[in-house]
Amino acid sequence: MTAPQHYMPPGARELRAQAVQRLQAGLFGIAAIILIVGLASIINERARQADAATQPRVSGSVSPAAVVDSDPLAEAGVVPSSSPDQVPAAQLAPAGAAQPARTAPAGQNN
């Protein structure tokens, strides 16, 4: 006698159903990706339009070289300035003016 067979290979109908199911899942995935990319593109374009609308219009009389970038940390004397002609505000104070007392950060004893 032969033992009962527990595994039955799928028939042609089952193989076709599995192939159709995989095809449907793949097409759904592609459609979802296209939808997400399209939505991201729309959001990005709206953000660019909003950014362009909020930027002030520059008149033709002002040249781009006349616009000076300010660095607040360099002006306060915290970091060195990027150009040698800028002097920190702390160095502009008169010699007789009272300087604020500097305290050591917590955990350091000087």
Stockholm file with secondary structure:
# STOCKHOLM 1.0

chainA/1-110         MTAPQHYMPPGARELRAQAVQRLQAGLFGIAAIILIVGLASIINERARQADAATQPRVSGSVSPAAVVDSDPLAEAGVVPSSSPDQVPAAQLAPAGAAQPARTAPAGQNN
#=GR chainA/1-110 SS CCCCCCCCCCCHHHHHHHHHHHHHHHHHHHHHHHHHHHHHHHHHHHHHHHHHHHSCCCCTTSCGGGCCCCCHHHHHTSSCCSSTTCCCHHHHSCTTSCCCCCCCCTTCCC
#=GC SS_cons         CCCCCCCCCCCHHHHHHHHHHHHHHHHHHHHHHHHHHHHHHHHHHHHHHHHHHHSCCCCTTSCGGGCCCCCHHHHHTSSCCSSTTCCCHHHHSCTTSCCCCCCCCTTCCC
//
